[in-house]
Amino acid sequence: MSPLLPDKANAAVLMTSHSMPLSEGQSYNQYFEETLSEYHSMISRVVSSYERSQALQEELYQEISVALWKALAKFDGQSSLKTYILSIAHKRAVSHVARYVKEPEAVEINELSLTGGDCPVQQIQQNQRIQQLIESIRLLSLVERQLVTLALEGLSYKEIGEILGLNTSHVGVKLNRAKNKLSLIMEKFSTGGSHE
C-alpha cells in the first residue's frame, strides 16, 4: 500500500533544496519507494511495538511513510539512513500513541487461517515467541519501549542517544533496566503469571 504522496511540484522543491543520494536518472519517487521497501520490515516492527490493533498499525505505518516522504529529502548524512528513519518512525509513533491514549481500546478478533497441509510446529512456536516478545515490549513504559526497540534494531548506544536525546551512559543504564524489566515480564508470560 503506497502512502499518499505530495504532488510533483512539491517533490521537485524537496529534491532541489537538499542533497540526497539519488542515483543517475532516479526520481525522488523511486528513491522514496526503494528506501521504504528496504526498511519496510524495520518500520513494521516499530509499528507493531507501539500498536496492537491492525487498523491502528496500518494507520501508523501510513503516518510514518508520509513523514518519511517529507523528511527523506532533508537527510544530510550526519547519521546512518537507518538511524534517521528510526528517529522519524519513533517520533511519529510517540505522537500517534499520545493522540489515541484517551480512546478506549478496541478489541480485535484475529483469525488464524491455515493453508494447505499440516502446520509446522516449530514455525508456530517461533511465531508465539515473537508475539510474546511484542506483547511484553508493549507493557514497558514509552521510553523503555523506545530503548528496547532501537536496541533490537541493532543501533549503538550513541545512535539511540541521538534519537532519544540522551547521553550514551544514560542510554546504557536505562536500557539495562528496561532489559531486566522485559526479562521479568517474559518470565511471567512463560510461567502463565499475570502480565500487568
HELIX and SHEET records of a PDB file:
HELIX    1   1 LYS A    8  SER A   17  1                                  10    
HELIX    2   2 TYR A   28  GLU A   38  1                                  11    
HELIX    3   3 HIS A   40  TYR A   50  1                                  11    
HELIX    4   4 GLN A   54  LEU A   72  1                                  19    
HELIX    5   5 LEU A   81  TYR A  100  1                                  20    
HELIX    6   6 VAL A  121  ARG A  138  1                                  18    
HELIX    7   7 LEU A  142  LEU A  152  1                                  11    
HELIX    8   8 TYR A  157  LEU A  164  1                                   8    
HELIX    9   9 THR A  168  THR A  191  1                                  24    
END                                                                             
